[in-house]
């Protein structure tokens, strides 16, 4: 049966290293949407300042898994019930996506008689590195359902003035994903400068700016890592010297919310080859499971990196189906759709045989939790957790 294997000790060490690379005045929140597994959250808890969630379900799950850890509640389309949960339970921060949402939060704060700390999610007119088409995933800097344009932010100032229980802490923006350290730091500096100018224009004090996540994760280079040292140094300079228009620190506090770049490297999806066949000159390996367990390669259109774990035992008396040594193989799952591809046309040294196991690396983020797991009603994978591990694929 397919299985997920998570290296909790390696994950904890990685998170500890990220925290150490960040300067004072920069908080590290983990974006639970990347992987909300309770054991994963427990491994991260000692090394993060809090967790960012994007639904009422995530909020309740995280609060139960790591009680006492600060929670920031973000995400578009919050229901009245979810907003009530955030106000009633005292979310550390509430990221507000619209004027309508802000008005609802104000009414709830009055109804519960308690103050609420809010950040306004902004979609500022900033140029993304290479333009919107030049980043793997653009969340802002263009028409977007995420956050508010400057004119909507301006109108929020009047709403806040009429709601004394709402305390504006600052601005939040997550504009792009898949950026390297230098590009992400430059975008963050532009955001801080813009937030600083917006606040001055309204006579407000912005205490916090949330830069979001967006750190590059390259599935084609599974041993590469985002350059946290360079990014941390750049944020340190921003904190020390402010934006280009100020000599003082631009804001007392910056916050980042990485997800994929934290957990992707410390999970594997391990399965076995059921059959190897050819069609019009191409070799296909059909594995147990598929994209209903690991949706990431189909969602992002990449080949999931993998390691072959050969097995010499073969249970059947006839010839064992296999690809040729070095022959490109496309690894597919058990679903009745041509989209069920985990890796396409990958040369495999030594060949791939029915009965061999395959360990797909970088399966620690946006994996089973985003997969269409009920399609065709195949059995779910099992989950296993390693306390100590070298960081290489399990054998």
C-alpha positions in Angstrom: 0.0 0.0 0.0 1.4 3.5 -0.7 2.7 5.4 2.2 3.9 8.9 3.2 7.1 9.1 5.3 7.9 12.3 7.2 11.3 13.0 8.7 10.3 15.0 11.7 13.8 15.5 13.1 15.1 16.7 9.7 12.1 19.0 9.5 12.7 20.4 13.0 16.4 21.1 12.1 15.4 22.9 8.9 12.9 25.1 10.7 15.5 25.8 13.4 17.9 26.9 10.7 15.3 29.2 9.1 14.6 30.9 12.5 18.3 31.4 13.1 18.7 33.1 9.7 16.1 35.7 10.5 17.1 38.9 12.3 15.4 40.3 15.4 12.1 42.0 14.6 11.2 39.4 11.9 8.6 36.8 13.0 8.4 33.3 11.4 4.8 32.0 11.0 4.3 28.6 9.3 1.5 28.5 6.6 -0.5 25.5 7.7 -2.1 25.1 4.3 1.2 23.6 3.0 0.9 20.6 5.3 -1.4 20.6 8.4 -0.4 17.2 9.7 -0.5 17.3 13.5 2.9 15.6 13.9 4.4 18.0 11.4 2.9 21.0 13.4 4.3 19.5 16.6 7.8 19.3 15.1 7.7 22.9 13.9 6.1 24.4 17.0 9.4 25.0 19.0 10.9 26.9 16.1 8.2 29.1 14.8 6.5 32.2 16.3 3.0 31.1 15.2 0.9 29.5 12.5 -1.1 31.1 9.7 -4.4 29.4 8.8 -6.9 30.0 6.1 -10.1 28.4 7.3 -12.1 27.7 10.3 -11.3 24.0 10.0 -7.5 24.8 9.9 -8.0 27.1 12.9 -9.6 24.5 15.0 -7.2 21.8 13.9 -4.1 23.9 14.6 -5.4 25.1 18.0 -5.9 21.5 19.0 -2.6 20.2 17.6 -0.3 23.0 19.0 -2.3 24.6 21.8 -1.1 28.0 22.9 0.8 28.8 19.7 -0.3 32.2 18.2 -2.6 31.9 15.2 -3.1 34.4 12.4 -6.3 33.8 10.5 -6.1 34.7 6.8 -7.6 33.6 3.5 -10.3 34.9 1.2 -14.1 34.2 1.6 -14.3 33.8 5.3 -17.8 32.8 6.3 -19.7 34.6 9.1 -19.1 31.6 11.3 -15.4 31.6 10.7 -15.1 35.3 11.5 -17.1 34.7 14.7 -14.7 31.8 15.6 -11.7 34.1 15.1 -13.2 36.9 17.3 -14.6 34.6 19.9 -11.5 32.5 20.3 -9.1 35.5 20.2 -7.1 34.9 17.1 -3.7 36.6 17.5 -4.2 38.4 14.2 -7.0 38.5 11.7 -6.1 39.3 8.1 -9.0 41.2 6.6 -9.6 40.7 2.9 -12.4 43.3 2.1 -14.4 46.2 3.4 -17.4 43.8 3.8 -15.3 41.5 6.0 -14.0 44.4 8.1 -17.6 45.6 8.8 -18.5 42.1 9.8 -15.6 41.9 12.2 -16.5 45.3 13.7 -20.0 44.1 14.4 -18.7 40.8 15.9 -16.3 42.7 18.1 -19.1 44.8 19.5 -21.3 41.8 20.0 -18.6 40.0 21.9 -17.4 43.1 23.7 -13.7 42.3 22.9 -11.0 44.1 20.8 -9.8 42.5 17.7 -6.3 43.0 16.2 -6.6 43.2 12.4 -4.2 43.6 9.4 -5.6 44.7 6.1 -4.6 42.6 3.2 -3.3 44.8 0.4 -3.0 44.4 -3.3 -0.7 47.4 -3.9 0.4 48.6 -7.4 3.9 47.1 -7.2 5.8 45.7 -10.1 6.5 42.0 -9.7 9.9 40.7 -10.7 9.7 40.0 -14.4 6.0 41.2 -14.4 3.0 38.9 -13.5 4.0 36.5 -16.3 7.5 36.3 -14.9 6.7 34.6 -11.6 5.5 31.0 -11.2 2.4 32.1 -9.3 1.2 35.8 -9.1 -1.2 36.6 -6.3 -1.2 40.4 -6.6 0.1 43.3 -8.6 -2.8 42.7 -11.0 -6.6 42.2 -10.8 -7.0 39.6 -8.0 -9.5 38.2 -5.6 -6.9 38.4 -2.9 -6.7 41.5 -0.7 -7.7 45.1 -1.5 -6.7 47.7 -4.0 -5.5 51.1 -2.5 -8.9 52.8 -2.9 -10.6 50.0 -0.8 -7.9 50.3 1.8 -8.6 54.0 2.0 -12.2 53.4 2.7 -11.3 50.9 5.4 -9.7 53.8 7.3 -13.2 55.3 7.9 -14.6 51.9 8.9 -11.8 51.5 11.5 -12.4 55.0 12.9 -16.0 54.1 13.6 -15.1 50.8 15.3 -13.1 51.5 18.4 -12.8 47.7 19.2 -10.9 47.1 15.9 -7.2 47.7 16.3 -5.2 48.2 13.1 -1.9 46.5 13.5 -0.6 46.8 9.9 -0.8 45.5 6.4 -0.5 42.1 4.9 0.5 41.2 1.3 1.4 38.0 -0.4 2.1 39.0 -4.0 4.0 36.2 -5.7 5.3 32.7 -5.1 8.4 30.9 -6.5 10.9 33.7 -6.0 14.6 33.5 -5.1 16.0 35.3 -2.1 17.2 38.5 -3.8 13.9 39.0 -5.8 11.7 38.2 -2.8 13.7 40.6 -0.6 13.5 43.4 -3.2 9.7 42.9 -3.4 9.5 43.0 0.4 11.4 46.3 0.5 9.1 47.8 -2.1 6.1 46.6 -0.1 7.4 48.1 3.2 8.1 51.4 1.4 4.6 51.5 -0.1 3.0 50.6 3.3 5.0 53.3 5.0 3.8 55.9 2.5 0.2 54.7 2.7 0.2 54.9 6.5 1.7 58.4 6.5 -1.0 59.6 4.1 -3.6 58.6 6.6 -1.8 59.7 9.7 -1.6 56.1 10.9 1.0 54.0 12.6 1.7 50.7 10.9 3.2 48.5 13.5 3.5 45.3 11.4 4.0 44.4 7.7 3.4 40.8 6.7 5.4 39.9 3.7 3.8 36.5 3.2 5.7 33.5 1.8 6.6 32.9 -1.8 10.1 31.3 -1.4 11.3 29.4 -4.4 11.1 25.6 -4.3 12.6 23.9 -7.3 11.3 20.4 -7.9 13.8 19.9 -10.6 16.7 20.3 -8.1 15.6 18.4 -5.0 18.8 19.1 -3.1 18.7 22.9 -3.6 17.2 25.2 -0.9 16.0 28.7 -0.7 18.8 31.0 0.4 17.6 31.9 3.9 20.8 33.5 4.9 20.7 36.0 2.1 17.0 36.7 2.6 17.5 37.1 6.4 20.4 39.5 5.8 18.3 41.6 3.5 15.4 41.8 6.0 17.9 42.8 8.6 19.1 45.7 6.5 15.5 46.7 5.9 14.8 46.6 9.6 18.0 48.6 10.5 17.8 51.3 7.9 14.1 51.5 6.8 13.0 51.9 3.3 14.7 54.1 0.7 12.7 57.1 2.0 13.5 56.7 5.7 16.5 56.4 7.9 14.7 54.8 10.8 13.2 51.2 10.8 10.2 51.3 8.6 8.0 49.3 11.0 8.7 47.7 14.4 7.8 44.2 13.1 8.0 42.2 9.9 6.5 38.8 9.5 7.0 36.0 7.0 4.6 33.1 6.3 6.4 30.3 4.4 4.8 26.9 3.9 6.2 24.9 1.0 9.8 26.0 1.5 9.5 24.7 5.1 8.0 21.2 4.8 8.4 20.1 1.1 11.9 18.5 1.6 11.1 16.3 4.5 8.3 14.1 3.2 8.3 11.2 0.7 5.5 9.3 -1.1 6.5 5.7 -1.4 4.7 3.2 -3.6 5.3 0.2 -5.8 5.3 -0.4 -9.6 2.3 -2.6 -10.6 3.1 -2.9 -14.3 5.5 -1.7 -17.0 4.1 -1.4 -20.6 4.8 0.3 -23.9 2.6 2.3 -26.1 3.8 3.6 -29.5 7.4 3.4 -28.4 7.1 5.0 -25.0 7.5 3.1 -21.7 4.9 3.6 -18.9 5.2 2.4 -15.3 1.8 2.1 -13.6 2.3 2.6 -9.8 -0.1 1.8 -7.0 -1.8 5.1 -6.0 -1.2 8.2 -8.1 -2.2 11.8 -8.2 -5.2 11.2 -5.9 -2.6 10.8 -3.2 0.0 13.2 -4.5 -1.6 15.9 -6.6 1.4 18.3 -6.7 2.9 17.2 -10.0 -0.4 17.4 -11.8 -1.3 20.8 -10.2 2.1 22.3 -11.0 2.9 20.5 -14.2 6.2 19.1 -13.2 7.9 15.8 -12.8 8.0 14.7 -9.1 11.6 13.7 -8.3 12.0 10.1 -7.3 14.4 7.3 -6.3 13.9 3.7 -7.4 14.1 1.2 -4.6 14.7 -2.1 -6.4 13.1 -5.4 -5.3 14.4 -8.7 -6.5 11.5 -10.8 -5.5 8.9 -11.3 -8.2 5.7 -13.2 -7.3 4.7 -14.4 -10.7 6.1 -17.3 -12.9 6.2 -15.3 -16.1 8.6 -12.7 -17.4 8.9 -9.6 -15.3 7.8 -6.4 -17.2 10.6 -3.9 -17.2 11.9 -0.8 -18.9 15.4 -0.7 -20.5 18.5 0.5 -18.8 18.4 4.3 -19.1 15.1 4.3 -21.1 12.8 7.2 -20.4 9.8 6.1 -18.4 6.5 7.9 -17.6 5.2 7.0 -14.1 1.4 7.1 -13.9 -1.1 6.1 -11.3 -4.2 4.0 -11.2 -6.8 6.7 -12.1 -8.9 6.6 -15.3 -7.5 9.9 -16.6 -4.5 10.9 -18.7 -3.8 13.6 -16.1 -2.7 11.0 -13.6 1.0 11.5 -14.3 3.6 11.7 -11.5 6.7 12.1 -13.7 7.0 12.0 -17.5 9.8 10.7 -19.7 12.4 10.3 -17.0 15.5 8.2 -17.9 15.9 5.5 -15.3 19.4 4.0 -14.9 19.1 0.2 -14.6 15.5 0.3 -15.7 12.3 0.1 -13.7 10.6 -3.2 -13.1 7.2 -4.3 -11.9 7.5 -4.9 -8.2 10.1 -2.2 -7.6 9.3 0.5 -5.1 9.5 4.2 -5.9 10.1 7.0 -3.3 8.9 10.3 -4.6 10.8 13.1 -2.8 9.7 16.6 -1.9 6.3 15.3 -0.9 6.1 17.2 2.4 4.0 20.1 1.2 0.7 20.4 -0.9 0.6 16.7 -1.3 -2.1 14.4 0.2 -3.9 17.4 1.8 -4.7 18.9 -1.6 -5.4 15.6 -3.5 -8.7 14.4 -4.8 -8.4 11.4 -2.5 -11.9 10.0 -3.1 -11.8 9.7 -6.9 -12.2 6.0 -7.8 -12.2 5.1 -4.0 -8.8 3.6 -3.9 -7.4 2.9 -0.4 -5.7 5.9 1.3 -2.0 5.9 1.9 -0.6 5.1 5.4 1.6 7.6 7.3 4.9 7.0 9.0 7.1 9.4 11.0 10.8 9.2 11.5 12.3 10.7 14.6 15.9 10.8 13.2 16.9 10.6 9.6 19.8 11.6 7.3 17.5 13.6 5.0 17.9 11.1 2.0 15.1 9.1 0.6 14.1 6.2 2.8 15.3 2.8 1.7 
